[in-house]
Amino acid sequence: MTNISQIMKQAKEMQAKMAEMQKKIEETEIEGLSGGGAVKVIINGKHVLKKITIDPNIVDKNEVEVLEDLILAAVNDATKKISENMSNQMNSISGGLGLPPGMKLPF
């Protein structure tokens, strides 16, 4: 019985750590860049776009499509970084469990 109670205690501790980590991830703001930094976006861990900054030197009414592409690329860059950050954070929690390769948390 000791093993089961110890496993339950560890599971409860992990659940608390995961909840804390999830909150931290959601509050994290990530910057995405495109066009050599001409377009910058800030997205939080909930994938909510918080801010867009555009270098005024690239704004040309004849090149709106280029600007749209740069914004799209910057948003996608930030979103990718959020996913990588979440994966890294979760790996740091689950690292001590000795989970089989490919098994991810939460289950």
Phi, psi and omega in degrees: 000332181300319180298318180294317180294324178291319178297317179297320178297316179296321179296319179295317178298318180295320179299318178295317178297320180294321178296318178295317179296319179300317179297316180298317180297316182296330180276345181291137175249132183242139178261132174248143183233152170208167180060037180065028179095002180292330176237127179234140174229150175242126179232139178271176183295349175268007181066032177262124178291120184260325185203144173236132175237127182238127176296121183302337181291343181262357182279117179217123184301339179275353182234039180300321180298322178296316179297317178301318179296321179294319178296315178302315181295320180294318178297315179296324177297314180294319180297319178298318180294325177297314180299318179296319179297316180298316180298316179297318180295316180294323177296326179292329178283314186277354183303325182276358183276337184069039178292148178299150178305137179090343179275124185243158174254152351288158186293000000 
